[in-house]
């Protein structure tokens, strides 16, 4: 697997979840993770999750990951969702190790924000998993700031003052997440090659 970290800010509009995007855009001819920092504003014609129809899915500054894997033919949506959960739990573990204590509900991460009357649960992330005939695709995005997110959802951002994380730590965080995920997938592959089956 290959990780490509983009230097330029790109708006995630939903088109990047389409199959072979990394190959068409960057000529990557293998399973990959493409990461970048940028806004998100998903257009209605690029929605993948039927539950999201009619909802605003947006943010001013987010950390994006697009994963595409070709190692299972034909592609398997159930396996893709399992891999999405592995990816989310890796993000959660690394954030927790940095002192940003989050909790997970399905494929969503939340951060308990301080407030005048206690704590509010701020939604930190959005994610989707899907398949084409030949590949499994995951998009995961983590709010860096709260601005630009939908008004009807309580959100949180990992660069807001209450987390203690700074922009200088973001690139290392991205690299650590991608390396950990790629190593996890490789470890599973190696375990399969050494296991006796019946």
Beta strands, then each sheet from edge to edge (+ up, - down):
strand 1: 2-5
strand 2: 32-41
strand 3: 58-69
strand 4: 102-105
strand 5: 108-115
strand 6: 118-123
strand 7: 125-131
strand 8: 136-143
sheet 1: 1+ 2+ 3- 8+ 7-
sheet 2: 4+ 5- 6+
end
